[in-house]
Amino acid sequence: MQLPTPEDLTKRRREIGLAIRNLAKRARLIQSIIAHIESEDVDPRLFTVRKILDIFEKAENDTADSHQESHSFPHHSHFSS
């Protein structure tokens, strides 16, 4: 398994539209840790990278779910019994 680079993490976070502070809050990490990881100042532990990747996956699923809901139509019957 190849771990994502700090550049990969930054790119994916921005594509999802998460600010560092929101990612930190969701992952229960300190904002500065994420900033240091993205700027390649530290080598993160695998556990930390997994937490970040889990948040990315959840955020992408939330976006996909809300996108589906916004395109579904309510089913109403026009006929009354």
C-alpha positions as CSV (number, residue, x, y, z in Angstrom):
1,M,0.0,0.0,0.0
2,Q,1.4,3.3,-1.0
3,L,0.7,6.2,1.3
4,P,-0.5,9.5,-0.2
5,T,2.1,12.3,-0.3
6,P,1.5,15.6,1.6
7,E,0.7,17.1,-1.8
8,D,-1.9,14.4,-2.4
9,L,-3.6,15.1,0.9
10,T,-3.7,18.9,0.3
11,K,-5.1,18.4,-3.2
12,R,-7.8,16.0,-2.1
13,R,-8.8,18.2,0.9
14,R,-9.2,21.1,-1.5
15,E,-11.1,19.1,-4.0
16,I,-13.6,18.0,-1.3
17,G,-13.8,21.6,-0.1
18,L,-12.6,21.1,3.4
19,A,-10.8,23.8,5.3
20,I,-7.9,22.7,7.5
21,R,-9.9,23.7,10.6
22,N,-12.9,21.6,9.5
23,L,-10.7,18.6,8.7
24,A,-9.0,19.0,12.1
25,K,-12.3,19.2,13.9
26,R,-13.7,16.1,12.1
27,A,-10.5,14.1,12.6
28,R,-10.1,15.3,16.1
29,L,-6.6,16.6,15.3
30,I,-4.9,19.9,16.0
31,Q,-5.0,22.3,13.0
32,S,-1.3,22.8,13.1
33,I,-0.6,19.1,12.7
34,I,-2.5,19.1,9.4
35,A,-0.7,22.2,8.3
36,H,2.6,20.7,9.2
37,I,1.8,17.5,7.3
38,E,0.7,19.4,4.2
39,S,3.8,21.6,4.3
40,E,6.0,18.4,4.7
41,D,7.4,19.7,8.1
42,V,6.6,16.4,9.8
43,D,6.2,12.7,8.8
44,P,2.8,11.7,10.1
45,R,2.0,8.4,11.8
46,L,0.0,5.9,9.8
47,F,-2.8,6.3,12.3
48,T,-3.0,10.0,11.6
49,V,-3.0,9.6,7.8
50,R,-5.8,7.0,8.2
51,K,-7.9,9.4,10.2
52,I,-7.5,12.0,7.5
53,L,-8.3,9.6,4.7
54,D,-11.4,8.4,6.7
55,I,-12.7,11.9,6.9
56,F,-12.1,12.5,3.2
57,E,-14.1,9.3,2.4
58,K,-16.9,10.4,4.7
59,A,-17.0,13.9,3.3
60,E,-17.1,12.5,-0.3
61,N,-19.9,10.1,0.7
62,D,-21.8,13.0,2.3
63,T,-21.4,15.1,-0.8
64,A,-22.6,12.2,-3.1
65,D,-25.6,11.5,-0.8
66,S,-26.7,15.1,-0.8
67,H,-26.2,15.4,-4.5
68,Q,-28.4,12.3,-5.0
69,E,-31.1,13.7,-2.7
70,S,-31.1,17.1,-4.5
71,H,-31.9,15.3,-7.8
72,S,-34.6,13.0,-6.5
73,F,-38.2,13.9,-6.9
74,P,-40.8,13.5,-4.2
75,H,-43.5,11.0,-5.1
76,H,-46.9,12.6,-4.7
77,S,-50.1,11.2,-5.9
78,H,-52.3,13.7,-7.7
79,F,-55.4,11.5,-7.2
80,S,-57.3,11.3,-3.9
81,S,-59.3,8.3,-2.9
